[in-house]
Amino acid sequence: MKRHAAILTLILAIPTLASAGEILGKITSAGASVGEGTTVEAKCGAKAYPAVKTDKTGSYHLVVDETGKCTLTIGSKGQSATLEVVSYDDAAQADVVLEVKDGKLTARRK
């Protein structure tokens, strides 16, 4: 009986251990999708997450272990811009608009 209780406890704990935050969204520039190849990476606390590339619709999807404040770094056409977002236990949508101001790439929430 103790073995069954231990197994049940482990099974119930697995979703909690495996849960992670997600940050996803779509990136646009000049009113249109950025298309494939724009990179998005995240840093949450002291942990950095490797860059993912947008798909043909400009969408991206990052899985992060941390919840709380994160910094997205978006790379496009040899430039980069940063944007602060918050990661939750559930998915957080962060649609981004890229603009070039005074020759420098900037990012803002849509």
N, C-alpha and C positions, 0 to 999 in steps of 0.2 A: 504494500500500500504506500509506503514512504517513497518507493521508486516511482510510482505513478504520479504522486504529488510533485516530486522533483521534476519529472518530465513535463507535466502540465505547466509548472511555473516557468520552465525554460521556454516552452512554446509560446506562452503569453508574453514573455519578455523579448522575444526576437523582434517583433514589429517595433518595439520601443528602441531597441539597440540599432535597428536598421534604418530608422526614420532619419530623414535628412531634409534640409531646406532646399527649395528649388527657386531659382531666379530665371524667369523667362520673359520673352517679349519680342517685339519687332523694332527694327531700326530703320528709320527713314532719313532722307536728306532731300531738300528742295521738293518736298511733297511726294516723293517716290521712294520705293523700297531701295535699300542699298544693294540688294542682290547678294550673290554668293561671295564669300571670301573675307568679309569684314570680321575682325577678331574681337572676342569679348572674353576678358579674364576677370577674376574676382580676387579680392583680398578681404578676408573677414577675420578680424582680430589679428593674430600673428600668423595665420595660415593663408597661404596663397594657393589658388586653384588655377590649373593650366587653362590656356585660352581654348575656346571653341570657335568654330567659324559659323557665320550665318549661312542659312540655306538660300535657295534662289528667291524666296519671298522676303529675305532680310530678317528671318526669325532666328532666335538663338535660345539655348536651354542649358543652364548650368545647374549642377547638383552640388550643394555645399553642405558640410557637416555642421557648421555653426549657425546659430540664430543671432540676430542683432545687426548692428551696422556693418555694412560691407562697402567697399569701393570697387566699382566696375572701371576697368580700363578698356576703352574701345579703340581699336586700331584700324585706320582706313587710309589708303593711298599714302603711306609713308608717314602719317601723323597719328597722334593719339590724343584722346581726351578722357577725363575721368568724371565719374558721377557717383554720388553717395546714394545707396539704397539700403533697405532693411530686409533681412532674410527672416522668415518665420518657419515654424514647423511645417506649415502648409506652403504651397507654391505662392510666390510673390511675383506679380507681373510688373515689369518695368519696361514700358515702351519708350524708346529714345529717339530724339530728333538731333541729328548732327548738322552743324552749321559751321561755316568758315567766317570768322570775324577777324579783320585786320591780318589776314593770312594764317590765322591759327585755328585749328579744329576745336570746336566746343561741343559739349553734349548737354542736353536738358531733357527732363521728363516731358512726355507728350501729354 
